[in-house]
Amino acid sequence: MRRLPRRLSYGEEATLVEHLEELRNRLIVCLIALGAAFPIAYIFHDRLVEALIELAPDDKPIITIGVAEPFTMALKVSFYASLALAFPVLVWQAWSFFAPAVQERNQRVVARFVALATLLFAGGMAFAYFVLLPRALDFLTNYDDNLYDVQIRASYFLSFVALMIFATGLIFQLPIFVLGLVRLGVLTSAQLRRNRRIGYVVLLGAAILLPTVDPVSLALEVLPLFALFELSIWLSVVLERRWQAADSRLATE
C-alpha cells in the first residue's frame, strides 16, 4: 500500500495529474478517518440520541412514525458525530493540500490555526447545545401551542438539532479564518476596519442560511458572530504589527 500523501514543499512544481492524485489520496484519508470514527459514534448512538432528546421541552413527546425511522436516525446522528470526531483530520488534510502555496515560515503559523480551529469547533458545538438550542426550541415548540396538540417527530427534531450543532461549530471558526487571511496577506486590519459594516451584513446572511426559522435562534446566532468578528478585527490589528515586525527582522538577517 502507498504511504500517506506527501505534502508538497513551497514552490514545488507538480503536474495537474499529480495534484489530482494528491487530492484523491487526501480524500481517501478523510474517508478512512470518517470510516474509523463512524463505528465508534454508532456504538454510543443511544447516548447521543438521549443527549439530543434532552434538549426538547419535557411536556412535548418525541414520536416516530415511519417503520425505519429509529434506525435511520441512529445512522444520521452517528454520521454527524463521526464528522465531529474526524474534524481535526479533515481540516489538516485540507490545509496540507493548500500548504504548497504558503511560504515555509508561514506554514507553521497556519498549522497552529488548525489546532485552534478544532478548539473553536468544539466551543461552537457546546454553545449551540447549552445556550442556543434550549432557548430556540422552547420558543418554537411553545409558539401557538394553544392551537395545536404539539408532538415532535424524532426525524425532524434530531436532524434539526444535529445540523444546528455542527453548523454552529463551523461558524465559530470565524476568528481563525479572518486571522489566517490577515497572516497570509490576503486581508489587512485596515481593510477589515473600513469594511466592518459589509462584514456584519455577510455574517447576518450566513446566520440566516443556518437551519433556523425563528427570531430567537437567529439573534442568538448573530450576536456571538458579531462578537467573534469584532474580536477578530482587533486581534488582527495587534498581531499584524507583530507579524510585520517579525518579517522585517527576517528580511534584514
Backbone hydrogen bonds in HBPLUS format (Angstrom, degrees):
<---DONOR---> <-ACCEPTOR-->    atom                        ^
c    i                          cat <-CA-CA->   ^        H-A-AA   ^      H-
h    n   atom  resd res      DA  || num        DHA   H-A  angle D-A-AA Bond
n    s   type  num  typ     dist DA aas  dist angle  dist       angle   num
A0012-GLU N   A0009-SER O   3.10 MM   3  5.31 164.4  2.12 124.1 125.8     1
A0019-HIS N   A0015-THR O   2.99 MM   4  6.35 155.1  2.05 151.3 158.2     2
A0020-LEU N   A0016-LEU O   2.92 MM   4  6.16 160.2  1.96 150.2 155.6     3
A0021-GLU N   A0017-VAL O   2.85 MM   4  6.05 148.8  1.94 144.2 153.5     4
A0022-GLU N   A0018-GLU O   2.89 MM   4  6.13 154.8  1.95 144.6 151.3     5
A0023-LEU N   A0019-HIS O   2.88 MM   4  6.15 159.6  1.93 149.0 154.8     6
A0024-ARG N   A0020-LEU O   2.90 MM   4  6.10 156.4  1.95 144.0 150.4     7
A0025-ASN N   A0021-GLU O   2.93 MM   4  6.19 159.1  1.98 147.8 153.3     8
A0026-ARG N   A0022-GLU O   2.90 MM   4  6.17 154.9  1.97 151.1 158.0     9
A0027-LEU N   A0023-LEU O   2.92 MM   4  6.15 152.4  2.00 147.7 155.4    10
A0028-ILE N   A0024-ARG O   2.92 MM   4  6.21 147.8  2.03 145.1 154.5    11
A0029-VAL N   A0025-ASN O   2.99 MM   4  6.34 151.7  2.07 143.3 150.4    12
A0030-CYS N   A0026-ARG O   2.97 MM   4  6.26 155.6  2.03 145.2 151.6    13
A0031-LEU N   A0027-LEU O   2.88 MM   4  6.17 155.4  1.94 147.0 153.6    14
A0032-ILE N   A0028-ILE O   2.86 MM   4  6.11 152.3  1.93 148.9 156.8    15
A0033-ALA N   A0029-VAL O   2.91 MM   4  6.18 156.2  1.96 148.4 154.7    16
A0034-LEU N   A0030-CYS O   2.92 MM   4  6.22 158.0  1.97 148.2 154.3    17
A0035-GLY N   A0031-LEU O   2.75 MM   4  5.91 154.4  1.82 144.4 152.6    18
A0036-ALA N   A0032-ILE O   2.85 MM   4  6.07 142.5  1.99 144.7 154.2    19
A0037-ALA N   A0033-ALA O   2.97 MM   4  6.14 147.2  2.08 141.8 150.9    20
A0038-PHE N   A0034-LEU O   2.89 MM   4  5.94 149.5  1.98 151.3 158.0    21
A0041-ALA N   A0037-ALA O   2.98 MM   4  6.25 161.7  2.02 156.2 161.6    22
A0042-TYR N   A0038-PHE O   2.80 MM   4  6.01 156.1  1.85 156.0 163.6    23
A0043-ILE N   A0039-PRO O   2.97 MM   4  6.13 150.7  2.05 145.8 152.3    24
A0045-HIS N   A0042-TYR O   3.10 MM   3  4.73 167.0  2.12 104.6 105.1    25
A0047-ARG N   A0044-PHE O   3.13 MM   3  5.47 121.7  2.48 105.3 118.6    26
A0048-LEU N   A0044-PHE O   3.05 MM   4  6.37 155.7  2.11 151.7 159.4    27
A0049-VAL N   A0045-HIS O   2.82 MM   4  6.00 165.0  1.84 152.6 156.0    28
A0050-GLU N   A0046-ASP O   3.00 MM   4  6.12 158.3  2.04 141.2 147.5    29
A0051-ALA N   A0047-ARG O   2.92 MM   4  6.10 153.7  1.99 143.5 150.5    30
A0052-LEU N   A0048-LEU O   3.00 MM   4  6.31 151.5  2.09 148.7 156.2    31
A0053-ILE N   A0049-VAL O   2.87 MM   4  6.09 158.8  1.91 153.0 159.2    32
A0054-GLU N   A0050-GLU O   3.04 MM   4  6.21 140.3  2.20 142.5 152.0    33
A0055-LEU N   A0052-LEU O   3.06 MM   3  5.58 156.9  2.11 111.2 118.3    34
A0056-ALA N   A0053-ILE O   2.98 MM   3  5.54 153.5  2.06 115.7 122.9    35
A0060-LYS N   A0057-PRO O   3.18 MM   3  5.58 166.8  2.20 116.3 118.8    36
A0152-ILE N   A0061-PRO O   3.01 MM  91  6.15 163.3  2.04 175.6 173.8    37
A0063-ILE N   A0152-ILE O   2.81 MM  89  6.09 163.1  1.84 157.5 163.2    38
A0154-ALA N   A0063-ILE O   2.70 MM  91  5.55 163.4  1.72 165.1 164.0    39
A0069-GLU N   A0066-GLY O   3.38 MM   3  5.02 157.6  2.43  94.1 100.4    40
A0072-THR N   A0068-ALA O   2.96 MM   4  6.15 171.2  1.96 166.0 168.9    41
A0073-MET N   A0069-GLU O   2.95 MM   4  5.98 157.7  2.00 153.3 159.0    42
A0074-ALA N   A0070-PRO O   3.07 MM   4  6.21 144.0  2.21 136.5 145.8    43
A0075-LEU N   A0071-PHE O   3.09 MM   4  6.44 152.7  2.16 148.1 155.0    44
A0076-LYS N   A0072-THR O   2.92 MM   4  6.18 156.9  1.97 145.0 151.8    45
A0077-VAL N   A0073-MET O   2.91 MM   4  5.96 172.1  1.91 149.7 152.1    46
A0078-SER N   A0074-ALA O   3.07 MM   4  6.05 154.8  2.14 136.9 144.6    47
A0079-PHE N   A0075-LEU O   2.88 MM   4  6.07 143.7  2.01 142.4 152.5    48
A0080-TYR N   A0076-LYS O   3.10 MM   4  6.45 162.6  2.13 155.1 157.4    49
A0081-ALA N   A0077-VAL O   3.02 MM   4  6.23 158.5  2.07 147.5 154.0    50
A0082-SER N   A0078-SER O   2.84 MM   4  6.03 148.9  1.94 142.8 151.3    51
A0083-LEU N   A0079-PHE O   2.97 MM   4  6.29 148.3  2.07 147.9 156.4    52
A0084-ALA N   A0080-TYR O   3.10 MM   4  6.42 153.8  2.17 144.6 151.2    53
A0085-LEU N   A0081-ALA O   2.95 MM   4  6.24 156.3  2.00 148.2 154.8    54
A0086-ALA N   A0082-SER O   2.91 MM   4  6.00 157.4  1.96 146.4 152.2    55
A0087-PHE N   A0084-ALA O   3.34 MM   3  5.08 156.7  2.40  95.9 102.6    56
A0089-VAL N   A0086-ALA O   3.03 MM   3  5.44 118.4  2.42 111.0 125.7    57
A0090-LEU N   A0086-ALA O   3.00 MM   4  6.26 160.6  2.04 157.5 163.9    58
A0091-VAL N   A0087-PHE O   2.92 MM   4  6.12 166.3  1.94 163.6 165.9    59
A0092-TRP N   A0088-PRO O   2.96 MM   4  6.06 158.5  2.01 143.4 149.9    60
A0093-GLN N   A0089-VAL O   2.95 MM   4  6.09 158.1  2.00 150.6 155.8    61
A0094-ALA N   A0090-LEU O   3.07 MM   4  6.25 155.4  2.13 143.9 150.7    62
A0095-TRP N   A0091-VAL O   2.90 MM   4  6.13 161.4  1.93 151.4 156.5    63
A0096-SER N   A0092-TRP O   2.86 MM   4  5.99 159.1  1.90 146.9 153.0    64
A0097-PHE N   A0093-GLN O   3.11 MM   4  6.26 143.6  2.25 139.8 148.0    65
A0098-PHE N   A0094-ALA O   3.38 MM   4  6.71 149.5  2.48 143.6 150.3    66
A0098-PHE N   A0095-TRP O   3.13 MM   3  5.34 122.3  2.48 100.4 114.0    67
A0099-ALA N   A0095-TRP O   2.87 MM   4  5.86 119.5  2.25 146.5 163.7    68
A0101-ALA N   A0098-PHE O   3.19 MM   3  5.98 160.9  2.23 123.5 128.6    69
A0102-VAL N   A0099-ALA O   2.84 MM   3  5.37 167.6  1.85 127.9 131.1    70
A0106-ASN N   A0103-GLN O   2.96 MM   3  5.36 138.3  2.14 108.5 120.6    71
A0107-GLN N   A0103-GLN O   3.00 MM   4  6.24 132.2  2.24 147.1 161.4    72
A0107-GLN N   A0104-GLU O   3.17 MM   3  5.08 133.2  2.40  93.6 106.4    73
A0109-VAL N   A0106-ASN O   3.12 MM   3  5.22 120.2  2.50  97.3 111.7    74
A0110-VAL N   A0106-ASN O   3.08 MM   4  6.39 165.7  2.10 158.8 161.4    75
A0111-ALA N   A0107-GLN O   2.92 MM   4  6.05 147.0  2.03 143.5 153.0    76
A0112-ARG N   A0108-ARG O   3.24 MM   4  6.54 143.0  2.38 136.9 144.8    77
A0112-ARG N   A0109-VAL O   3.09 MM   3  5.30 125.9  2.39  99.0 112.1    78
A0113-PHE N   A0109-VAL O   3.18 MM   4  6.59 145.1  2.30 139.2 149.3    79
A0114-VAL N   A0110-VAL O   3.06 MM   4  6.49 137.0  2.26 142.5 153.5    80
A0114-VAL N   A0111-ALA O   3.17 MM   3  5.12 127.8  2.46  91.4 104.5    81
A0116-LEU N   A0112-ARG O   3.00 MM   4  6.37 160.5  2.04 153.2 158.7    82
A0117-ALA N   A0113-PHE O   2.77 MM   4  5.93 145.8  1.88 143.8 153.7    83
A0118-THR N   A0114-VAL O   3.21 MM   4  6.52 145.8  2.33 142.5 149.8    84
A0119-LEU N   A0115-ALA O   3.32 MM   4  6.71 153.3  2.39 143.5 150.0    85
A0120-LEU N   A0116-LEU O   2.90 MM   4  6.20 160.2  1.94 154.4 159.8    86
A0121-PHE N   A0117-ALA O   2.86 MM   4  6.00 147.9  1.96 142.2 151.4    87
A0122-ALA N   A0118-THR O   3.08 MM   4  6.37 156.9  2.14 145.9 150.7    88
A0123-GLY N   A0119-LEU O   2.94 MM   4  6.22 153.6  2.01 144.8 152.9    89
A0124-GLY N   A0120-LEU O   2.79 MM   4  6.01 152.5  1.87 149.2 155.9    90
A0125-MET N   A0121-PHE O   3.07 MM   4  6.34 156.3  2.13 146.8 152.6    91
A0126-ALA N   A0122-ALA O   3.02 MM   4  6.24 156.4  2.08 146.1 152.7    92
A0127-PHE N   A0123-GLY O   2.92 MM   4  6.15 153.4  2.00 144.9 152.3    93
A0128-ALA N   A0124-GLY O   2.99 MM   4  6.24 158.3  2.04 147.3 152.7    94
A0129-TYR N   A0125-MET O   3.00 MM   4  6.21 157.1  2.05 147.8 153.9    95
A0130-PHE N   A0126-ALA O   2.92 MM   4  5.98 173.1  1.93 156.8 158.7    96
A0131-VAL N   A0127-PHE O   2.90 MM   4  5.30 150.4  1.99 137.7 145.5    97
A0132-LEU N   A0127-PHE O   3.05 MM   5  6.37 162.0  2.08 147.5 153.3    98
A0133-LEU N   A0128-ALA O   2.87 MM   5  5.68 172.3  1.87 154.5 157.0    99
A0136-ALA N   A0132-LEU O   3.05 MM   4  6.17 163.3  2.07 155.9 161.1   100
A0137-LEU N   A0133-LEU O   2.81 MM   4  5.70 171.0  1.82 157.6 160.0   101
A0138-ASP N   A0134-PRO O   3.15 MM   4  6.10 149.1  2.25 132.1 140.6   102
A0139-PHE N   A0135-ARG O   3.12 MM   4  6.30 156.7  2.18 143.7 149.1   103
A0140-LEU N   A0136-ALA O   2.96 MM   4  6.17 167.0  1.98 151.7 155.5   104
A0141-THR N   A0137-LEU O   2.91 MM   4  5.83 169.3  1.92 148.5 152.1   105
A0145-ASP N   A0142-ASN O   3.42 MM   3  5.08 154.6  2.49 114.7 107.5   106
A0147-LEU N   A0144-ASP O   2.99 MM   3  5.60 164.0  2.02 117.4 122.7   107
A0157-PHE N   A0153-ARG O   3.01 MM   4  6.16 170.9  2.02 161.5 164.5   108
A0158-LEU N   A0154-ALA O   2.85 MM   4  5.83 172.2  1.86 156.9 159.0   109
A0159-SER N   A0155-SER O   3.15 MM   4  5.98 155.4  2.21 136.1 143.5   110
A0160-PHE N   A0156-TYR O   2.97 MM   4  6.02 157.2  2.03 144.3 150.9   111
A0161-VAL N   A0157-PHE O   3.00 MM   4  6.26 173.1  2.00 161.9 161.8   112
A0162-ALA N   A0158-LEU O   2.98 MM   4  5.88 160.0  2.02 143.3 149.7   113
A0163-LEU N   A0159-SER O   3.04 MM   4  5.98 162.5  2.07 143.2 148.5   114
A0164-MET N   A0160-PHE O   2.94 MM   4  6.05 156.4  2.00 147.0 154.3   115
A0165-ILE N   A0161-VAL O   2.95 MM   4  6.07 160.9  1.99 147.2 151.7   116
A0166-PHE N   A0162-ALA O   3.08 MM   4  6.27 166.4  2.10 148.3 152.0   117
A0167-ALA N   A0163-LEU O   2.85 MM   4  5.92 166.4  1.87 152.0 156.4   118
A0168-THR N   A0164-MET O   2.94 MM   4  5.98 157.0  2.00 145.7 151.8   119
A0169-GLY N   A0165-ILE O   3.12 MM   4  6.33 150.5  2.21 142.2 149.9   120
A0170-LEU N   A0166-PHE O   3.16 MM   4  6.55 148.5  2.26 144.5 152.6   121
A0171-ILE N   A0167-ALA O   2.96 MM   4  6.25 158.0  2.01 150.1 156.1   122
A0172-PHE N   A0168-THR O   3.04 MM   4  6.18 146.2  2.15 146.1 153.8   123
A0173-GLN N   A0170-LEU O   3.17 MM   3  5.69 162.3  2.20 114.9 118.4   124
A0174-LEU N   A0171-ILE O   3.21 MM   3  6.00 146.0  2.34 125.8 126.8   125
A0177-PHE N   A0173-GLN O   3.07 MM   4  6.36 160.5  2.10 157.9 164.1   126
A0178-VAL N   A0174-LEU O   2.94 MM   4  6.17 167.2  1.96 163.9 166.5   127
A0179-LEU N   A0175-PRO O   2.90 MM   4  5.97 171.8  1.90 152.4 155.2   128
A0180-GLY N   A0176-ILE O   2.88 MM   4  5.85 148.7  1.98 140.7 149.9   129
A0181-LEU N   A0177-PHE O   3.11 MM   4  6.35 153.9  2.18 144.3 150.2   130
A0182-VAL N   A0178-VAL O   3.01 MM   4  6.34 153.0  2.09 148.7 156.7   131
A0183-ARG N   A0179-LEU O   2.85 MM   4  6.03 159.6  1.89 148.3 153.9   132
A0184-LEU N   A0180-GLY O   3.01 MM   4  6.15 148.6  2.11 142.9 151.1   133
A0186-VAL N   A0181-LEU O   2.90 MM   5  5.12 134.1  2.11 160.5 161.0   134
A0187-LEU N   A0181-LEU O   3.28 MM   6  5.60 159.0  2.33 113.5 114.5   135
A0185-GLY N   A0182-VAL O   3.12 MM   3  5.09 153.6  2.19  99.7 107.8   136
A0192-LEU N   A0188-THR O   3.09 MM   4  6.42 157.4  2.14 150.0 156.3   137
A0193-ARG N   A0189-SER O   3.01 MM   4  6.25 155.1  2.08 145.9 152.0   138
A0194-ARG N   A0190-ALA O   2.95 MM   4  6.17 157.4  2.01 148.0 154.4   139
A0195-ASN N   A0191-GLN O   2.97 MM   4  6.05 153.4  2.05 147.5 154.2   140
A0199-GLY N   A0195-ASN O   3.04 MM   4  6.36 155.3  2.10 151.7 159.0   141
A0200-TYR N   A0196-ARG O   3.02 MM   4  6.40 149.7  2.12 148.3 156.4   142
A0201-VAL N   A0197-ARG O   3.07 MM   4  6.40 155.6  2.13 148.6 154.5   143
A0202-VAL N   A0198-ILE O   2.98 MM   4  6.27 159.1  2.02 151.8 157.4   144
A0203-LEU N   A0199-GLY O   2.93 MM   4  6.16 159.0  1.98 149.9 155.7   145
A0204-LEU N   A0200-TYR O   2.91 MM   4  6.13 152.3  1.98 145.8 153.5   146
A0205-GLY N   A0201-VAL O   2.99 MM   4  6.27 156.1  2.05 147.1 153.3   147
A0206-ALA N   A0202-VAL O   2.92 MM   4  6.24 150.7  2.00 145.9 154.5   148
A0207-ALA N   A0203-LEU O   2.91 MM   4  6.17 154.4  1.97 148.2 154.7   149
A0208-ILE N   A0204-LEU O   3.01 MM   4  6.26 151.0  2.09 145.9 153.7   150
A0209-LEU N   A0205-GLY O   3.14 MM   4  6.38 143.1  2.29 141.1 150.2   151
A0210-LEU N   A0207-ALA O   3.16 MM   3  5.31 148.6  2.27 100.4 109.6   152
A0212-THR N   A0210-LEU O   2.63 MM   2  5.67 128.7  1.88 119.7 102.8   153
A0218-LEU N   A0214-ASP O   3.23 MM   4  6.35 155.6  2.30 145.1 152.4   154
A0219-ALA N   A0215-PRO O   2.92 MM   4  5.97 159.1  1.97 143.5 148.2   155
A0220-LEU N   A0216-VAL O   3.00 MM   4  6.25 160.3  2.04 150.0 155.9   156
A0221-GLU N   A0217-SER O   2.90 MM   4  6.04 131.6  2.13 139.5 151.6   157
A0221-GLU N   A0218-LEU O   3.22 MM   3  5.09 131.7  2.47  91.2 104.1   158
A0222-VAL N   A0218-LEU O   2.88 MM   4  6.05 160.3  1.92 151.3 156.6   159
A0223-LEU N   A0219-ALA O   3.06 MM   4  6.06 174.8  2.07 154.5 155.8   160
A0225-LEU N   A0221-GLU O   3.39 MM   4  6.48 150.2  2.49 139.0 147.4   161
A0226-PHE N   A0222-VAL O   2.86 MM   4  6.12 160.5  1.90 162.8 167.4   162
A0227-ALA N   A0223-LEU O   3.03 MM   4  6.26 157.7  2.09 147.4 153.9   163
A0228-LEU N   A0224-PRO O   2.80 MM   4  5.96 157.8  1.85 146.5 152.4   164
A0229-PHE N   A0225-LEU O   2.87 MM   4  6.06 155.1  1.94 147.8 155.0   165
A0230-GLU N   A0226-PHE O   2.91 MM   4  6.10 161.5  1.95 148.5 153.4   166
A0231-LEU N   A0227-ALA O   2.89 MM   4  6.08 157.3  1.95 145.9 152.7   167
A0232-SER N   A0228-LEU O   2.86 MM   4  6.05 148.8  1.96 140.9 149.8   168
A0233-ILE N   A0229-PHE O   3.00 MM   4  6.33 149.0  2.10 146.9 154.5   169
A0234-TRP N   A0230-GLU O   3.20 MM   4  6.52 166.0  2.22 153.5 155.1   170
A0235-LEU N   A0231-LEU O   2.91 MM   4  6.03 154.5  1.97 149.7 157.6   171
A0236-SER N   A0232-SER O   2.90 MM   4  5.98 151.5  1.98 141.5 149.4   172
A0237-VAL N   A0233-ILE O   3.05 MM   4  6.38 143.4  2.19 141.8 151.7   173
A0238-VAL N   A0234-TRP O   3.22 MM   4  6.48 160.7  2.26 144.6 147.9   174
A0239-LEU N   A0235-LEU O   2.80 MM   4  5.92 174.0  1.80 160.6 162.0   175
A0240-GLU N   A0236-SER O   2.84 MM   4  5.46 149.1  1.93 133.1 141.9   176
A0242-ARG N   A0238-VAL O   3.42 MM   4  6.80 158.0  2.47 143.7 149.4   177
A0243-TRP N   A0239-LEU O   2.80 MM   4  6.04 163.4  1.83 157.6 162.3   178
A0244-GLN N   A0240-GLU O   2.89 MM   4  6.02 156.9  1.94 146.5 152.8   179
A0245-ALA N   A0241-ARG O   2.99 MM   4  6.17 156.0  2.05 145.1 151.5   180
A0246-ALA N   A0242-ARG O   2.89 MM   4  6.14 158.1  1.94 149.7 156.0   181
A0247-ASP N   A0243-TRP O   2.86 MM   4  6.06 157.9  1.91 148.2 154.3   182
A0248-SER N   A0244-GLN O   2.94 MM   4  6.11 150.1  2.03 142.5 150.6   183
A0249-ARG N   A0245-ALA O   3.04 MM   4  6.32 153.5  2.11 145.9 152.5   184
A0250-LEU N   A0246-ALA O   3.06 MM   4  6.31 155.8  2.12 146.7 153.2   185
A0251-ALA N   A0247-ASP O   2.95 MM   4  6.15 147.6  2.05 143.1 152.0   186
A0252-THR N   A0248-SER O   3.12 MM   4  6.34 144.9  2.24 144.2 152.1   187
A0253-GLU N   A0249-ARG O   3.19 MM   4  6.34 131.3  2.44 139.8 151.6   188
